[in-house]
Amino acid sequence: AFAAKHADAIIAWATGVEGMKEYRADIRKQAAAAGRDPDDVKGMFLFSPILGETEAEARAKIKPMSEEEIPARLKALSSNFYADF
């Protein structure tokens, strides 16, 4: 609600194209409810493409994050945001 009322741009993470569309529609609805033109709030989505020569090869690269990877990823995230997660 705060971002829809005050932000010019929002950086967000959503799962898949449908999730992005749903998030955008929700922000636009909230902006309008706050008396703003929904087109004044820009949305930018973070994503991590997984590429391969074929779709099957790309899908084979997808794997769940292991328990061992979580601390390393949080450490990397912490260095970007200067916060300890």
C-alpha positions, 0 to 999 in steps of 0.5 A, a space after each residue: 500500500 505504501 509503494 502504491 501510494 508513494 513510489 514512482 517505481 517498484 522493484 519486485 520478485 514474482 514467480 512466473 509471468 502470471 505472478 508478475 501480471 497479478 502483482 502489477 494489477 494489484 499495485 495498479 488497483 492500489 494506486 488508483 484507490 490512493 488517487 494516483 494514475 496507475 500508469 505513474 507507478 512503474 513496476 520492474 521485476 527481478 528474474 533469473 533466466 535459466 538457459 540451455 540449447 533446448 528447453 529440456 536442457 534448461 529445465 534439467 539445470 533447475 534444481 531446488 536450493 540445497 540446505 548447504 547453499 542457503 547460508 552462502 546465498 544469504 551471505 551474498 544477499 547481505 553484502 548487497 544490502 549491507 544487512 545481516 540476514 
